[in-house]
Amino acid sequence: MRQEYHITSLVVHAAPSAVAQITADIETLAGADIHAISDQAKFVVTLEGESQASILKNIEAINALNGVLSSSLIYHQVEPVEEKSEETP
């Protein structure tokens, strides 16, 4: 099976009263990073993972958080993971 590396970015819009809890919840997701939070309670989030399924699982988890109003997928990239041979240092 071919190994892949996925990276996705999202803008997540939240209720202002839920920013602290949503921040804490997103930080618990494997491969999730928050890069910015605006005064309008919008988050810039990246998700990284080994499969499209892992990315979708995290997107669904974010959308299910109390106080999340919407999320918009901004970018998604898939790169093959090159396996190192015994000859490669």
C-alpha positions in Angstrom: 0.0 0.0 0.0 1.3 3.5 -0.9 1.8 5.7 2.1 0.6 9.3 2.0 0.9 12.4 4.0 -2.1 14.8 4.1 -2.3 18.4 5.2 -5.4 20.4 5.3 -6.3 24.0 6.4 -9.6 25.2 7.7 -11.2 28.4 8.9 -13.5 27.6 11.8 -16.1 30.1 12.9 -17.2 29.8 16.5 -19.5 31.5 19.0 -17.4 34.1 20.9 -18.4 32.6 24.2 -17.0 29.2 23.2 -13.5 30.2 22.0 -11.7 29.0 25.1 -13.4 25.6 25.2 -13.0 25.1 21.4 -9.3 26.0 21.6 -8.8 23.4 24.3 -10.8 20.8 22.4 -9.0 21.3 19.1 -5.6 21.1 20.8 -6.4 17.6 21.9 -6.9 16.3 18.4 -3.9 14.4 17.0 -2.3 16.4 14.1 -4.3 19.6 14.7 -2.7 23.0 15.2 -4.3 26.4 15.7 -2.3 29.1 14.0 -4.5 32.1 14.8 -7.8 33.2 16.4 -9.4 36.4 15.3 -11.4 38.9 17.4 -14.4 37.6 15.5 -13.9 34.0 16.9 -12.5 32.7 13.7 -9.7 30.1 13.9 -7.1 29.2 11.4 -6.4 25.4 11.8 -4.2 22.9 10.1 -4.7 19.2 10.2 -2.0 16.7 9.3 -2.4 12.9 9.0 -1.5 9.7 7.2 -4.9 9.3 5.4 -7.9 11.2 4.1 -9.9 9.3 6.7 -7.9 10.7 9.6 -8.3 14.2 8.2 -12.1 13.7 7.8 -12.4 12.3 11.3 -10.8 15.5 12.8 -13.0 17.8 10.6 -16.1 15.9 11.8 -14.9 16.2 15.4 -14.4 20.0 15.0 -17.8 20.4 13.4 -19.4 18.5 16.3 -17.9 20.8 19.0 -20.4 22.9 21.0 -20.1 26.5 19.8 -18.7 25.8 16.3 -20.9 27.6 13.8 -19.1 26.5 10.6 -15.9 25.3 9.2 -14.6 25.9 5.7 -11.9 23.8 4.0 -9.3 26.1 2.5 -6.6 23.8 1.3 -5.8 20.1 1.1 -2.6 18.5 -0.2 -1.5 14.9 -0.5 2.1 13.9 -0.8 3.5 10.4 -1.2 5.8 9.3 1.6 9.0 8.0 0.2 10.2 4.8 1.8 13.9 4.8 2.6 15.8 1.9 1.2 18.6 0.2 3.0 21.0 2.0 0.6 19.7 5.4 1.5 21.5 7.1 4.4 
